[in-house]
Amino acid sequence: TQLSNLKKEFEETTDARAFVARNNSSIPYFDGYTLKSRMQMGEKDNIVSLPVGGVLGPYLDAGNYVLAKKIDVRSVPDSVHVRHILISTNSVDQQTGQASVVRDDSSARKTADSVFALLKGGADFKSLAASISDDPGSKNNGGEYNFSSMDMGNLAKEFADFAFYRRKGEREIVKTSFGYHIIEIL
């Protein structure tokens, strides 16, 4: 009954995050896009079929009564081919899981800006990736990666947003928790 009474207000609000916080939800607000195939709730087909702004519920999901609101829709490609150069601010030891500072944020940004300027000037991306990038997984292949849309949730949000939502040929410096990435969409 309490949720039923909140449904109209939830439909009309333009700030869903504040609405969820104000009403002491036990399920945190999720700020992001997700693929239907990755949704793990029984009502996912009904949520996906909602119009933007539509609210579903209340319904019972895993012991919680829920109202779900569809905020937006976005199409993503099935896969993307990108290349990047990482200028790290920190590193995580694969054995211990301990993080350590590689360089301070200001120095990393200056280095990223310098590398970006070299690329704008016509420098070879592959050579710079091999010699400068702190990403050992891509140094030997010119900084290139192929990601499927299923990988989105495993990437840093800022990296995934740029890679999947921008256009072919775009190149930019993107900051994540790992440091500064110079990313180009191939």
Accessible surface in RSA format (square Angstrom, percent):
REM  Atomic radii and reference values for relative SASA: ProtOr
REM  Chains: A
REM  Algorithm: Lee & Richards
REM  Probe-radius: 1.40
REM  Slices: 20
REM RES _ NUM      All-atoms   Total-Side   Main-Chain    Non-polar    All polar
REM                ABS   REL    ABS   REL    ABS   REL    ABS   REL    ABS   REL
RES THR A   1   137.66  97.9  97.15  98.5  40.51  96.5  63.12  84.8  74.54 112.7
RES GLN A   2   152.22  85.1 147.26 107.6   4.96  11.8  50.55 107.6 101.67  77.1
RES LEU A   3    45.15  25.1  43.90  31.4   1.26   3.2  43.90  30.8   1.26   3.4
RES SER A   4    59.98  50.7  44.90  59.9  15.08  34.7  26.28  56.0  33.69  47.2
RES ASN A   5   112.99  77.9  84.18  81.4  28.81  69.4  28.42  68.4  84.58  81.7
RES LEU A   6    44.01  24.5  43.97  31.5   0.03   0.1  44.01  30.9   0.00   0.0
RES LYS A   7    60.53  29.5  60.53  37.1   0.00   0.0  26.29  23.7  34.24  36.5
RES LYS A   8   138.69  67.7 136.55  83.8   2.14   5.1  99.74  89.8  38.94  41.5
RES GLU A   9    76.13  43.7  71.82  54.3   4.31  10.3  36.15  69.9  39.98  32.6
RES PHE A  10    11.73   5.9  11.73   7.3   0.00   0.0  11.73   7.1   0.00   0.0
RES GLU A  11    76.14  43.7  60.26  45.6  15.88  37.8  13.98  27.0  62.16  50.8
RES GLU A  12   110.71  63.6  85.07  64.4  25.64  61.0  46.75  90.4  63.96  52.2
RES THR A  13    28.79  20.5  13.51  13.7  15.28  36.4  12.88  17.3  15.91  24.0
RES THR A  14   144.68 102.9 103.66 105.1  41.02  97.8  81.18 109.0  63.50  96.0
RES ASP A  15    75.71  53.0  71.62  71.3   4.09   9.7  29.49  69.4  46.22  46.1
RES ALA A  16     8.74   8.0   3.70   5.7   5.04  11.5   3.70   5.2   5.04  13.4
RES ARG A  17   124.97  52.5 123.60  63.0   1.37   3.3  52.95  72.4  72.02  43.6
RES ALA A  18    38.01  34.9  30.70  47.4   7.31  16.6  36.65  51.6   1.36   3.6
RES PHE A  19     8.66   4.3   8.66   5.4   0.00   0.0   8.66   5.3   0.00   0.0
RES VAL A  20    27.50  18.1  25.55  23.1   1.95   4.7  27.34  23.8   0.16   0.4
RES ALA A  21    72.04  66.2  49.60  76.6  22.43  51.0  60.17  84.7  11.86  31.4
RES ARG A  22   136.34  57.2 107.81  55.0  28.53  67.9  78.51 107.3  57.83  35.0
RES ASN A  23    51.03  35.2  27.46  26.5  23.56  56.7  11.89  28.6  39.14  37.8
RES ASN A  24   133.15  91.8 104.87 101.3  28.28  68.1  34.56  83.2  98.59  95.3
RES SER A  25    56.88  48.1  24.54  32.8  32.34  74.5  20.67  44.0  36.21  50.7
RES SER A  26   101.25  85.6  60.31  80.5  40.95  94.3  56.82 121.0  44.43  62.2
RES ILE A  27    75.57  43.0  72.75  54.2   2.81   6.8  73.48  52.9   2.09   5.7
RES PRO A  28   112.24  81.8  94.74  86.4  17.51  63.6 103.12  85.1   9.12  56.7
RES TYR A  29    67.75  31.6  41.04  23.3  26.72  69.5  25.72  19.3  42.04  51.8
RES PHE A  30   133.15  66.6 113.88  70.5  19.27  50.1 117.12  71.0  16.03  45.9
RES ASP A  31    82.49  57.8  69.00  68.7  13.49  31.9  12.91  30.4  69.57  69.4
RES GLY A  32    33.99  41.9   0.00   N/A  33.99  41.9  12.72  34.9  21.27  47.6
RES TYR A  33    86.67  40.5  62.09  35.3  24.59  64.0  51.33  38.6  35.35  43.6
RES THR A  34    72.44  51.5  40.20  40.8  32.24  76.8  35.45  47.6  36.99  55.9
RES LEU A  35    42.47  23.7  38.83  27.8   3.64   9.1  41.29  29.0   1.17   3.2
RES LYS A  36    96.70  47.2  87.89  53.9   8.81  21.0  45.57  41.0  51.12  54.5
RES SER A  37    76.92  65.0  45.18  60.3  31.74  73.1  46.87  99.8  30.05  42.1
RES ARG A  38    90.00  37.8  72.22  36.8  17.78  42.3  21.41  29.3  68.59  41.6
RES MET A  39    26.19  13.6  15.67  10.4  10.52  25.1  15.91  13.5  10.28  13.6
RES GLN A  40   172.53  96.5 132.57  96.9  39.96  95.1  49.53 105.4 123.00  93.3
RES MET A  41    62.46  32.3  53.04  35.1   9.42  22.4  56.82  48.3   5.64   7.5
RES GLY A  42    78.61  96.9   0.00   N/A  78.61  96.9  43.96 120.6  34.65  77.6
RES GLU A  43    50.88  29.2  49.69  37.6   1.20   2.9   6.25  12.1  44.63  36.4
RES LYS A  44    61.48  30.0  61.48  37.7   0.00   0.0  31.17  28.1  30.31  32.3
RES ASP A  45    85.34  59.8  79.11  78.7   6.22  14.7  31.50  74.1  53.83  53.7
RES ASN A  46    72.48  50.0  70.71  68.3   1.77   4.3   6.27  15.1  66.21  64.0
RES ILE A  47    18.89  10.8  18.89  14.1   0.00   0.0  18.89  13.6   0.00   0.0
RES VAL A  48    57.74  38.0  50.87  46.1   6.88  16.6  52.43  45.6   5.32  14.4
RES SER A  49    89.00  75.2  55.51  74.1  33.48  77.1  49.16 104.7  39.83  55.8
RES LEU A  50    27.09  15.1  21.59  15.4   5.50  13.8  23.25  16.3   3.85  10.4
RES PRO A  51    95.90  69.9  84.59  77.1  11.31  41.1  95.90  79.2   0.00   0.0
RES VAL A  52    87.43  57.5  61.48  55.7  25.95  62.5  61.48  53.4  25.95  70.4
RES GLY A  53    29.56  36.5   0.00   N/A  29.56  36.5  23.25  63.8   6.30  14.1
RES GLY A  54    13.75  17.0   0.00   N/A  13.75  17.0  13.21  36.3   0.53   1.2
RES VAL A  55    11.93   7.8   0.00   0.0  11.93  28.7   0.00   0.0  11.93  32.4
RES LEU A  56    38.23  21.3  37.86  27.1   0.37   0.9  38.23  26.9   0.00   0.0
RES GLY A  57    12.74  15.7   0.00   N/A  12.74  15.7   5.50  15.1   7.24  16.2
RES PRO A  58    52.37  38.2  27.92  25.5  24.45  88.9  27.98  23.1  24.40 151.6
RES TYR A  59    28.63  13.4  21.98  12.5   6.64  17.3  26.38  19.8   2.25   2.8
RES LEU A  60   109.51  61.0  81.33  58.2  28.18  70.9  81.33  57.1  28.18  75.8
RES ASP A  61    34.87  24.4  29.92  29.8   4.96  11.7   6.17  14.5  28.70  28.6
RES ALA A  62   100.61  92.5  51.84  80.0  48.77 110.9  72.72 102.4  27.89  73.9
RES GLY A  63    67.48  83.2   0.00   N/A  67.48  83.2  33.15  91.0  34.32  76.9
RES ASN A  64    56.93  39.3  53.54  51.7   3.38   8.1   6.31  15.2  50.62  48.9
RES TYR A  65   151.69  70.8 132.19  75.2  19.50  50.7  92.33  69.4  59.36  73.2
RES VAL A  66    19.93  13.1  16.80  15.2   3.14   7.6  19.93  17.3   0.00   0.0
RES LEU A  67    24.95  13.9   5.70   4.1  19.24  48.4   5.70   4.0  19.24  51.8
RES ALA A  68    16.88  15.5  11.79  18.2   5.09  11.6  16.88  23.8   0.00   0.0
RES LYS A  69    35.30  17.2  12.07   7.4  23.22  55.3   7.25   6.5  28.04  29.9
RES LYS A  70    34.94  17.0  30.82  18.9   4.12   9.8  21.93  19.7  13.01  13.9
RES ILE A  71    88.39  50.3  72.62  54.1  15.77  38.0  74.26  53.5  14.13  38.4
RES ASP A  72    74.91  52.5  60.27  60.0  14.64  34.6  13.89  32.7  61.02  60.9
RES VAL A  73    86.24  56.7  65.65  59.4  20.59  49.6  69.04  60.0  17.20  46.6
RES ARG A  74   113.44  47.6  86.53  44.1  26.91  64.1  15.40  21.0  98.05  59.4
RES SER A  75   106.08  89.6  79.42 106.0  26.66  61.4  48.25 102.8  57.83  81.0
RES VAL A  76    36.35  23.9  13.44  12.2  22.91  55.2  15.38  13.4  20.97  56.9
RES PRO A  77    59.00  43.0  46.08  42.0  12.92  47.0  58.15  48.0   0.85   5.3
RES ASP A  78   123.97  86.8 114.69 114.2   9.27  21.9  33.61  79.1  90.35  90.1
RES SER A  79    69.08  58.4  55.72  74.4  13.36  30.8  21.18  45.1  47.90  67.1
RES VAL A  80    14.55   9.6   7.24   6.6   7.31  17.6  14.15  12.3   0.40   1.1
RES HIS A  81    69.96  38.2  64.94  45.1   5.02  12.8  44.69  46.1  25.27  29.4
RES VAL A  82     0.00   0.0   0.00   0.0   0.00   0.0   0.00   0.0   0.00   0.0
RES ARG A  83    41.10  17.3  41.10  21.0   0.00   0.0   0.00   0.0  41.10  24.9
RES HIS A  84     6.75   3.7   6.75   4.7   0.00   0.0   5.22   5.4   1.53   1.8
RES ILE A  85     0.00   0.0   0.00   0.0   0.00   0.0   0.00   0.0   0.00   0.0
RES LEU A  86    17.73   9.9  17.73  12.7   0.00   0.0  17.73  12.5   0.00   0.0
RES ILE A  87     1.28   0.7   1.28   1.0   0.00   0.0   1.28   0.9   0.00   0.0
RES SER A  88     7.48   6.3   7.48  10.0   0.00   0.0   1.08   2.3   6.40   9.0
RES THR A  89    17.98  12.8  15.73  15.9   2.25   5.4  10.77  14.5   7.21  10.9
RES ASN A  90    45.61  31.5  41.37  40.0   4.24  10.2   7.22  17.4  38.39  37.1
RES SER A  91    51.37  43.4  45.29  60.4   6.09  14.0  20.96  44.6  30.41  42.6
RES VAL A  92    66.25  43.6  53.18  48.1  13.08  31.5  53.18  46.2  13.08  35.5
RES ASP A  93    68.70  48.1  57.21  56.9  11.48  27.2  23.17  54.5  45.52  45.4
RES GLN A  94   168.30  94.1 134.21  98.1  34.09  81.2  62.57 133.2 105.74  80.2
RES GLN A  95   170.73  95.5 135.50  99.0  35.23  83.9  47.06 100.2 123.67  93.8
RES THR A  96    91.16  64.8  59.74  60.6  31.42  74.9  66.12  88.8  25.04  37.9
RES GLY A  97    51.07  63.0   0.00   N/A  51.07  63.0  26.40  72.4  24.67  55.3
RES GLN A  98   125.34  70.1 121.63  88.9   3.71   8.8  37.15  79.1  88.19  66.9
RES ALA A  99    72.07  66.3  43.60  67.3  28.47  64.8  43.70  61.5  28.37  75.1
RES SER A 100    67.72  57.2  59.49  79.4   8.23  19.0  47.05 100.2  20.67  29.0
RES VAL A 101   122.10  80.3  94.26  85.3  27.84  67.1  94.26  81.9  27.84  75.5
RES VAL A 102    67.92  44.7  36.01  32.6  31.91  76.9  40.72  35.4  27.20  73.8
RES ARG A 103    70.50  29.6  62.21  31.7   8.28  19.7  21.42  29.3  49.08  29.7
RES ASP A 104    81.88  57.4  73.28  72.9   8.60  20.3  45.25 106.5  36.63  36.5
RES ASP A 105    66.12  46.3  59.86  59.6   6.26  14.8  35.34  83.2  30.78  30.7
RES SER A 106    62.76  53.0  54.02  72.1   8.73  20.1  40.99  87.3  21.77  30.5
RES SER A 107    46.75  39.5  42.86  57.2   3.88   8.9  21.02  44.8  25.73  36.0
RES ALA A 108     0.00   0.0   0.00   0.0   0.00   0.0   0.00   0.0   0.00   0.0
RES ARG A 109    96.68  40.6  96.68  49.3   0.00   0.0  31.19  42.6  65.49  39.7
RES LYS A 110   140.29  68.4 137.12  84.1   3.17   7.5  86.44  77.8  53.85  57.4
RES THR A 111    49.41  35.1  44.89  45.5   4.51  10.8  27.67  37.2  21.74  32.9
RES ALA A 112     0.00   0.0   0.00   0.0   0.00   0.0   0.00   0.0   0.00   0.0
RES ASP A 113    62.03  43.5  56.00  55.7   6.04  14.3  27.33  64.3  34.70  34.6
RES SER A 114    65.64  55.5  57.69  77.0   7.95  18.3  33.28  70.9  32.36  45.3
RES VAL A 115     4.16   2.7   4.16   3.8   0.00   0.0   4.16   3.6   0.00   0.0
RES PHE A 116    31.67  15.8  31.67  19.6   0.00   0.0  31.67  19.2   0.00   0.0
RES ALA A 117    61.06  56.1  49.99  77.2  11.07  25.2  52.79  74.3   8.28  21.9
RES LEU A 118    91.77  51.1  87.05  62.3   4.72  11.9  90.22  63.4   1.55   4.2
RES LEU A 119     7.23   4.0   0.22   0.2   7.01  17.6   0.22   0.2   7.01  18.9
RES LYS A 120   152.62  74.5 117.02  71.8  35.59  84.7  70.38  63.3  82.24  87.6
RES GLY A 121    70.91  87.4   0.00   N/A  70.91  87.4  35.67  97.9  35.24  78.9
RES GLY A 122    64.46  79.5   0.00   N/A  64.46  79.5  35.09  96.3  29.38  65.8
RES ALA A 123    41.11  37.8  17.15  26.5  23.97  54.5  29.29  41.3  11.82  31.3
RES ASP A 124    81.38  57.0  68.59  68.3  12.80  30.3  34.08  80.2  47.31  47.2
RES PHE A 125     5.55   2.8   2.35   1.5   3.20   8.3   2.35   1.4   3.20   9.2
RES LYS A 126   109.97  53.7 107.86  66.2   2.11   5.0  53.89  48.5  56.08  59.7
RES SER A 127    65.98  55.8  56.37  75.2   9.60  22.1  36.46  77.6  29.52  41.4
RES LEU A 128    20.71  11.5  20.70  14.8   0.01   0.0  20.71  14.5   0.00   0.0
RES ALA A 129     0.00   0.0   0.00   0.0   0.00   0.0   0.00   0.0   0.00   0.0
RES ALA A 130    51.46  47.3  39.89  61.6  11.57  26.3  40.13  56.5  11.32  30.0
RES SER A 131    83.35  70.4  49.14  65.6  34.21  78.8  49.12 104.6  34.24  48.0
RES ILE A 132    54.59  31.1  42.22  31.5  12.37  29.8  46.09  33.2   8.50  23.1
RES SER A 133     1.38   1.2   0.09   0.1   1.30   3.0   0.09   0.2   1.30   1.8
RES ASP A 134    49.67  34.8  29.98  29.8  19.69  46.5  13.00  30.6  36.67  36.6
RES ASP A 135    20.31  14.2  19.52  19.4   0.80   1.9   4.33  10.2  15.98  15.9
RES PRO A 136   110.84  80.8  94.01  85.7  16.83  61.2  94.91  78.4  15.93  99.0
RES GLY A 137    55.36  68.3   0.00   N/A  55.36  68.3  32.04  87.9  23.31  52.2
RES SER A 138     0.27   0.2   0.00   0.0   0.27   0.6   0.27   0.6   0.00   0.0
RES LYS A 139    62.25  30.4  60.44  37.1   1.81   4.3  42.27  38.0  19.98  21.3
RES ASN A 140   154.62 106.6 116.27 112.4  38.35  92.3  38.93  93.7 115.69 111.8
RES ASN A 141    74.74  51.5  61.04  59.0  13.71  33.0  41.63 100.2  33.11  32.0
RES GLY A 142     6.35   7.8   0.00   N/A   6.35   7.8   1.24   3.4   5.11  11.4
RES GLY A 143     0.00   0.0   0.00   N/A   0.00   0.0   0.00   0.0   0.00   0.0
RES GLU A 144    36.22  20.8  34.65  26.2   1.57   3.7   8.26  16.0  27.96  22.8
RES TYR A 145    63.66  29.7  58.83  33.5   4.83  12.6  51.73  38.9  11.93  14.7
RES ASN A 146   113.78  78.5  89.43  86.4  24.35  58.6  29.79  71.7  83.99  81.2
RES PHE A 147    25.33  12.7  24.04  14.9   1.29   3.4  25.33  15.4   0.00   0.0
RES SER A 148    45.80  38.7  42.64  56.9   3.16   7.3  35.78  76.2  10.02  14.0
RES SER A 149    16.17  13.7  16.10  21.5   0.07   0.2   0.91   1.9  15.26  21.4
RES MET A 150    96.08  49.8  92.68  61.3   3.39   8.1  84.47  71.8  11.61  15.4
RES ASP A 151    44.67  31.3  44.67  44.5   0.00   0.0   4.69  11.0  39.98  39.9
RES MET A 152    29.09  15.1  23.92  15.8   5.17  12.3  21.58  18.3   7.51   9.9
RES GLY A 153    62.44  77.0   0.00   N/A  62.44  77.0  31.32  86.0  31.12  69.7
RES ASN A 154   116.51  80.3  79.41  76.7  37.10  89.3  31.24  75.2  85.27  82.4
RES LEU A 155    38.44  21.4  24.51  17.5  13.93  35.0  27.72  19.5  10.72  28.8
RES ALA A 156    25.08  23.1   6.82  10.5  18.26  41.5  18.18  25.6   6.90  18.3
RES LYS A 157   112.70  55.0 102.48  62.9  10.22  24.3  79.36  71.4  33.34  35.5
RES GLU A 158    84.74  48.7  78.60  59.5   6.14  14.6  35.46  68.6  49.29  40.2
RES PHE A 159    10.80   5.4  10.80   6.7   0.00   0.0  10.80   6.5   0.00   0.0
RES ALA A 160     3.76   3.5   3.76   5.8   0.00   0.0   3.76   5.3   0.00   0.0
RES ASP A 161    44.20  31.0  42.86  42.7   1.34   3.2  18.27  43.0  25.93  25.9
RES PHE A 162     7.58   3.8   4.19   2.6   3.39   8.8   7.06   4.3   0.52   1.5
RES ALA A 163     1.27   1.2   0.00   0.0   1.27   2.9   0.00   0.0   1.27   3.4
RES PHE A 164     6.09   3.0   0.00   0.0   6.09  15.8   0.00   0.0   6.09  17.4
RES TYR A 165    44.69  20.9  13.18   7.5  31.52  82.0  17.12  12.9  27.57  34.0
RES ARG A 166    96.23  40.4  79.82  40.7  16.42  39.1  24.25  33.1  71.99  43.6
RES ARG A 167   188.15  79.0 183.37  93.5   4.78  11.4  60.98  83.3 127.17  77.1
RES LYS A 168   166.58  81.3 140.83  86.4  25.75  61.3  83.84  75.5  82.74  88.1
RES GLY A 169    50.38  62.1   0.00   N/A  50.38  62.1  29.70  81.5  20.68  46.3
RES GLU A 170    54.48  31.3  48.48  36.7   6.00  14.3  33.26  64.3  21.22  17.3
RES ARG A 171    74.82  31.4  53.43  27.2  21.39  50.9  12.83  17.5  61.99  37.6
RES GLU A 172    65.05  37.3  64.85  49.1   0.20   0.5  22.89  44.3  42.15  34.4
RES ILE A 173    24.40  13.9   8.70   6.5  15.70  37.8   8.70   6.3  15.70  42.6
RES VAL A 174    14.83   9.8  11.67  10.6   3.15   7.6  14.83  12.9   0.00   0.0
RES LYS A 175   100.46  49.0  88.38  54.2  12.08  28.8  50.80  45.7  49.66  52.9
RES THR A 176     4.55   3.2   0.00   0.0   4.55  10.8   4.05   5.4   0.50   0.8
RES SER A 177    82.89  70.0  63.58  84.8  19.31  44.5  57.86 123.2  25.03  35.1
RES PHE A 178    97.69  48.9  97.69  60.5   0.00   0.0  97.69  59.2   0.00   0.0
RES GLY A 179     0.00   0.0   0.00   N/A   0.00   0.0   0.00   0.0   0.00   0.0
RES TYR A 180    10.18   4.8  10.18   5.8   0.00   0.0   1.70   1.3   8.48  10.5
RES HIS A 181    10.01   5.5  10.01   7.0   0.00   0.0   9.94  10.2   0.06   0.1
RES ILE A 182     0.00   0.0   0.00   0.0   0.00   0.0   0.00   0.0   0.00   0.0
RES ILE A 183     0.00   0.0   0.00   0.0   0.00   0.0   0.00   0.0   0.00   0.0
RES GLU A 184    18.85  10.8  18.85  14.3   0.00   0.0   0.00   0.0  18.85  15.4
RES ILE A 185    12.07   6.9  11.01   8.2   1.06   2.5  11.01   7.9   1.06   2.9
RES LEU A 186    59.40  33.1  33.91  24.3  25.49  64.1  43.52  30.6  15.88  42.7
END  Absolute sums over single chains surface
CHAIN  1 A    11369.0       8766.6       2602.4       6029.5       5339.5
END  Absolute sums over all chains
TOTAL         11369.0       8766.6       2602.4       6029.5       5339.5
